[in-house]
Amino acid sequence: MKMFALIQSQDGYSGKSEGPQIASCDPWLEPASIEVPELLDGQVLVKIAMASVNPSDLHFIKGEYGQPREKGKPAGFEGIGEVVAGNGSYAESLKGTRVSFVVSKGGSGTWAEYAITDALGCIPVLPNLRNEDGAALIVNPLTAMAMFELVKETECKSFVMTAANSQLCKLLVALGKDEGISPICIVRNVNQGEHLRKLGATEVLDSSHPDFQKNLKSVIKNLKPRIMLDAVANQLSADIFMAMPNRSRWIVYGKLDTNPPIISEMGQFVFSEKVIEGFWLVRWFQKTDLGKQMQVIKAVQERFVNEKWKTEVSKILTLNEVMTGLPDALKTGAKVMLIPK
């Protein structure tokens, strides 16, 4: 059986770190009609209803992610669709089930009419969950839930987020509002502030403002945040962290800026007990017991169905529109989704 897909045009790693931006799809992707891969034991074939575009997808197709590209294989990590075939008893039992999933190692990507992944990694979704939310159910929402547990561990009443206009940070803002923990949002455009405040942000600081450092010190003095969730990992991130109180934690989960920071006050790691650490959702799954995973997954779906969360979508592209339409669609602050037709 043939399917239409956007396949990777290069192998392995690029050795570069240019960030999750693309001016053109041409160096990285190629539209093609290919054979649907054979199912291995324990795998399912999913007919894609909708797939998401995440920064990790862009890092991956450019050879900048933590796993190598495979030339000729469809791109795309995350999506939602109906299981139409399975290999193995549990995989076959999922046939006809609508599932959200992230493509497992050895699978076939979601930027295609069909995708292949491990049956055990599929999440059956509630019937009233929107495709827009189901297609982005795992990477951002589960990361938000898991990182918010780190926020609660600090037992303080505020936390800092960089790149705060992202979909992930908007989910975290809502969690902070519900739990009475004040989100401090760092943005690059003052126009993003009003929307974030409506969602529940306590403070929104524009890093391009001439008084940013002064305003930052005032907010940190008043709210005393001891954890920063950072998707940028640049000099600004380091400066914010150095201004935070003793025993603060810098959680790096992304690298939007390709310029590494310089940390001038190394003594803070000795005398102020500060810590820098990384977060990757794959590791969270590996370290978290199944019961806790199921609890978090249920809570994520319920937040979307109850409209406490909503995936903000700026553009829905068909697979045929991606090569010409994706670079411009990515310039907005909301999610880009892909559909087969």
C-alpha positions as CSV (number, residue, x, y, z in Angstrom):
1,M,0.0,0.0,0.0
2,K,1.3,3.5,-0.9
3,M,1.0,6.6,1.1
4,F,1.9,10.3,0.7
5,A,4.6,11.5,3.2
6,L,7.1,14.3,3.8
7,I,10.3,12.3,4.0
8,Q,13.7,13.3,5.4
9,S,16.2,14.2,2.7
10,Q,19.3,13.8,4.9
11,D,20.9,11.3,7.3
12,G,22.4,11.5,10.7
13,Y,23.5,14.6,12.5
14,S,24.4,17.9,11.0
15,G,27.0,18.9,13.6
16,K,25.4,22.3,13.7
17,S,23.2,24.1,16.2
18,E,21.1,26.7,14.4
19,G,17.9,26.4,16.4
20,P,14.3,25.4,15.5
21,Q,13.8,27.8,12.6
22,I,13.6,27.2,8.9
23,A,13.5,29.6,6.0
24,S,12.7,26.8,3.6
25,C,11.7,23.1,3.8
26,D,13.7,22.2,0.7
27,P,17.0,21.3,2.4
28,W,15.3,19.0,4.9
29,L,12.1,17.5,3.5
30,E,10.9,15.9,0.3
31,P,7.2,15.1,-0.6
32,A,7.0,11.5,-1.9
33,S,4.7,8.6,-2.4
34,I,6.2,5.6,-0.6
35,E,5.2,2.2,0.6
36,V,3.7,1.9,4.0
37,P,6.4,0.1,6.1
38,E,5.8,-3.4,7.4
39,L,4.6,-3.7,11.0
40,L,7.0,-5.3,13.5
41,D,5.8,-7.2,16.5
42,G,4.0,-4.9,19.0
43,Q,3.5,-2.1,16.5
44,V,0.4,-0.5,15.2
45,L,-0.5,1.3,11.9
46,V,-2.3,4.6,12.6
47,K,-4.3,6.5,10.0
48,I,-3.3,10.1,10.7
49,A,-6.1,12.6,11.5
50,M,-3.8,15.4,12.5
51,A,-0.1,15.9,13.4
52,S,1.6,18.6,15.3
53,V,4.7,20.6,14.5
54,N,7.0,21.0,17.5
55,P,10.4,22.7,17.9
56,S,11.8,19.2,18.4
57,D,10.6,18.3,14.9
58,L,12.5,21.2,13.4
59,H,15.6,20.4,15.4
60,F,15.3,16.8,14.2
61,I,14.9,17.3,10.5
62,K,17.9,19.7,10.6
63,G,20.1,17.1,12.4
64,E,20.2,18.9,15.7
65,Y,18.2,16.6,17.9
66,G,19.3,13.9,20.2
67,Q,18.7,11.1,17.7
68,P,19.9,10.7,14.1
69,R,17.8,11.3,11.0
70,E,17.1,8.4,8.6
71,K,17.0,9.5,5.0
72,G,13.8,8.5,3.2
73,K,11.7,8.0,6.4
74,P,8.7,10.3,7.1
75,A,9.3,13.2,9.5
76,G,7.1,14.1,12.5
77,F,7.0,12.9,16.1
78,E,3.5,13.5,17.4
79,G,-0.1,13.0,16.2
80,I,-3.6,11.6,16.6
81,G,-5.4,9.1,14.5
82,E,-7.2,5.7,14.3
83,V,-5.4,2.4,14.6
84,V,-6.2,0.5,11.5
85,A,-3.8,-2.5,11.9
86,G,-1.6,-4.2,14.6
87,N,1.0,-6.9,14.9
88,G,0.5,-8.8,18.1
89,S,-2.4,-9.5,20.4
90,Y,-2.4,-6.1,22.3
91,A,-1.6,-4.2,19.1
92,E,-4.5,-5.9,17.3
93,S,-6.9,-5.1,20.2
94,L,-6.4,-1.4,19.5
95,K,-7.8,-1.6,16.0
96,G,-10.5,1.0,15.6
97,T,-9.3,3.0,18.6
98,R,-8.6,6.7,18.3
99,V,-5.2,7.3,19.9
100,S,-2.7,10.0,20.6
101,F,1.0,9.0,20.3
102,V,4.6,9.9,19.8
103,V,6.4,7.9,17.2
104,S,8.7,5.3,18.9
105,K,12.2,4.3,17.9
106,G,11.9,2.1,14.8
107,G,8.5,3.7,13.9
108,S,7.5,5.9,10.9
109,G,6.7,9.6,11.3
110,T,3.4,11.5,11.6
111,W,3.9,13.9,8.7
112,A,2.3,11.3,6.4
113,E,-1.1,9.7,5.7
114,Y,-0.1,6.8,8.0
115,A,2.3,6.4,10.9
116,I,3.8,3.4,12.7
117,T,4.5,3.3,16.4
118,D,4.6,0.9,19.4
119,A,1.2,-0.1,20.6
120,L,2.3,0.3,24.2
121,G,3.0,4.0,23.6
122,C,-0.5,4.8,22.3
123,I,-2.9,6.7,24.5
124,P,-6.6,6.0,23.8
125,V,-8.3,9.4,23.9
126,L,-11.6,10.6,25.2
127,P,-14.3,10.8,22.5
128,N,-14.9,14.5,23.1
129,L,-11.2,15.4,22.9
130,R,-10.6,17.7,19.9
131,N,-8.1,16.6,17.3
132,E,-6.2,19.9,17.8
133,D,-5.7,18.9,21.5
134,G,-5.1,15.2,20.8
135,A,-2.4,15.8,18.2
136,A,-0.5,17.8,20.7
137,L,-1.4,15.8,23.8
138,I,2.0,14.4,24.8
139,V,5.1,16.6,24.0
140,N,3.8,19.9,25.5
141,P,1.0,18.9,28.0
142,L,2.9,16.0,29.6
143,T,6.1,18.1,29.7
144,A,4.1,20.9,31.4
145,M,2.6,18.6,34.0
146,A,5.9,16.9,34.7
147,M,7.8,20.1,35.0
148,F,5.1,21.7,37.2
149,E,5.8,18.9,39.7
150,L,9.3,20.2,39.9
151,V,7.9,23.7,40.5
152,K,5.8,22.3,43.4
153,E,8.9,20.5,44.8
154,T,10.5,23.9,45.5
155,E,7.6,24.8,47.8
156,C,7.8,28.4,46.7
157,K,4.9,30.5,45.4
158,S,6.3,31.6,42.1
159,F,8.4,30.4,39.1
160,V,10.1,31.9,36.1
161,M,9.5,30.9,32.5
162,T,11.5,32.0,29.4
163,A,10.0,32.0,25.9
164,A,6.7,32.4,27.8
165,N,4.5,32.9,24.8
166,S,5.0,29.3,23.7
167,Q,2.1,26.8,23.8
168,L,3.9,24.9,26.5
169,C,4.3,27.9,28.7
170,K,0.6,28.9,28.3
171,L,-0.3,25.5,29.7
172,L,2.1,26.1,32.6
173,V,0.5,29.6,33.2
174,A,-2.9,27.9,33.7
175,L,-1.4,25.3,36.1
176,G,0.2,28.0,38.1
177,K,-3.1,30.0,38.3
178,D,-5.0,26.9,39.4
179,E,-2.5,26.0,42.1
180,G,-1.9,29.5,43.4
181,I,1.7,29.6,42.3
182,S,2.6,32.9,40.5
183,P,3.9,32.5,36.9
184,I,6.6,35.1,36.0
185,C,6.8,35.2,32.2
186,I,9.8,36.4,30.2
187,V,8.9,37.5,26.6
188,R,10.5,39.4,23.8
189,N,7.5,41.4,22.8
190,V,5.4,43.6,25.1
191,N,2.3,42.8,22.9
192,Q,2.3,39.2,24.2
193,G,1.8,40.4,27.8
194,E,-2.0,41.1,27.8
195,H,-2.9,37.6,26.5
196,L,-0.6,35.9,29.1
197,R,-2.1,38.0,31.9
198,K,-5.6,36.9,30.8
199,L,-4.4,33.3,31.0
200,G,-3.2,33.9,34.6
201,A,0.4,35.2,34.4
202,T,1.2,37.3,37.5
203,E,4.1,39.2,35.9
204,V,5.1,39.6,32.3
205,L,8.5,41.1,31.6
206,D,9.6,42.2,28.2
207,S,13.3,41.4,27.8
208,S,13.7,44.0,25.1
209,H,12.6,46.9,27.4
210,P,15.4,49.2,28.6
211,D,14.3,48.8,32.2
212,F,14.1,45.0,32.0
213,Q,17.0,44.3,34.5
214,K,15.5,46.8,37.0
215,N,12.0,45.3,36.6
216,L,13.4,41.8,36.9
217,K,15.2,42.5,40.2
218,S,12.1,44.1,41.6
219,V,9.9,41.1,40.7
220,I,12.4,38.6,42.0
221,K,12.7,40.6,45.3
222,N,9.0,40.6,45.8
223,L,8.0,37.1,44.6
224,K,11.3,35.2,45.4
225,P,11.1,32.4,42.7
226,R,13.5,29.5,43.1
227,I,12.9,27.7,39.9
228,M,13.3,28.7,36.2
229,L,11.9,26.7,33.3
230,D,14.0,27.6,30.4
231,A,13.6,26.9,26.7
232,V,16.2,29.5,25.5
233,A,19.4,28.7,27.4
234,N,21.2,31.9,26.5
235,Q,22.9,34.8,28.2
236,L,19.7,36.3,29.3
237,S,18.7,33.0,31.0
238,A,22.0,32.9,32.9
239,D,21.6,36.6,34.0
240,I,18.0,35.8,35.3
241,F,19.3,32.8,37.1
242,M,22.2,34.7,38.7
243,A,19.6,37.2,40.1
244,M,17.4,34.5,41.7
245,P,17.6,33.5,45.4
246,N,19.7,30.9,47.1
247,R,18.9,27.2,46.3
248,S,17.4,28.1,42.9
249,R,17.1,25.5,40.1
250,W,17.6,26.2,36.4
251,I,15.7,23.6,34.4
252,V,16.8,23.6,30.7
253,Y,14.3,21.9,28.4
254,G,15.1,23.6,25.1
255,K,17.8,25.5,23.2
256,L,16.1,28.2,21.2
257,D,19.2,30.4,21.2
258,T,22.3,29.0,19.6
259,N,24.7,31.3,21.5
260,P,25.9,29.7,24.7
261,P,25.8,31.7,28.0
262,I,28.7,32.8,30.0
263,I,28.3,32.3,33.8
264,S,30.3,34.9,35.6
265,E,29.4,34.0,39.2
266,M,30.4,30.4,39.6
267,G,30.6,30.9,43.3
268,Q,26.8,30.8,43.5
269,F,26.9,27.1,42.8
270,V,29.1,26.6,45.8
271,F,27.8,29.1,48.4
272,S,24.2,29.6,47.2
273,E,23.5,26.0,46.4
274,K,22.2,26.7,42.9
275,V,21.7,23.9,40.4
276,I,21.4,23.7,36.6
277,E,19.7,20.6,35.3
278,G,18.0,19.3,32.1
279,F,14.5,18.0,31.4
280,W,13.6,15.6,28.6
281,L,10.2,13.9,28.5
282,V,11.6,10.6,27.3
283,R,13.6,10.4,30.6
284,W,10.5,11.2,32.6
285,F,8.7,8.3,31.1
286,Q,11.7,6.0,31.8
287,K,11.9,7.1,35.5
288,T,8.2,7.4,36.3
289,D,6.2,4.3,37.3
290,L,3.2,3.3,35.0
291,G,0.6,4.2,37.6
292,K,1.8,7.8,37.9
293,Q,2.1,8.1,34.1
294,M,-1.6,7.0,33.7
295,Q,-2.6,9.5,36.4
296,V,-0.9,12.3,34.6
297,I,-2.2,11.3,31.2
298,K,-5.8,11.2,32.6
299,A,-5.4,14.6,34.2
300,V,-4.1,16.1,30.9
301,Q,-7.1,14.9,28.9
302,E,-9.5,16.1,31.5
303,R,-8.0,19.6,31.5
304,F,-8.5,19.8,27.7
305,V,-12.0,18.4,27.8
306,N,-13.0,20.7,30.7
307,E,-11.5,23.6,28.7
308,K,-9.0,24.5,31.4
309,W,-6.4,24.1,28.6
310,K,-6.8,24.7,24.9
311,T,-4.3,24.2,22.2
312,E,-4.0,27.5,20.3
313,V,-3.7,26.7,16.6
314,S,-2.6,29.4,14.2
315,K,-2.6,27.4,11.0
316,I,-3.7,24.0,9.7
317,L,-1.8,22.9,6.6
318,T,-2.4,19.9,4.4
319,L,0.7,17.8,3.7
320,N,0.7,19.2,0.1
321,E,1.0,22.7,1.5
322,V,3.8,22.1,3.9
323,M,6.8,22.6,1.5
324,T,5.7,26.1,0.6
325,G,3.6,27.1,3.6
326,L,5.3,25.9,6.8
327,P,8.1,28.5,7.1
328,D,5.6,31.4,7.2
329,A,3.1,29.5,9.4
330,L,5.8,29.0,12.0
331,K,6.2,32.8,12.5
332,T,3.1,33.0,14.7
333,G,3.0,32.4,18.4
334,A,0.6,29.5,18.2
335,K,0.7,25.9,17.0
336,V,0.9,24.7,13.4
337,M,-1.0,21.5,12.6
338,L,-0.8,19.2,9.6
339,I,-3.6,17.1,8.1
340,P,-3.3,14.6,5.2
341,K,-5.8,16.4,2.9
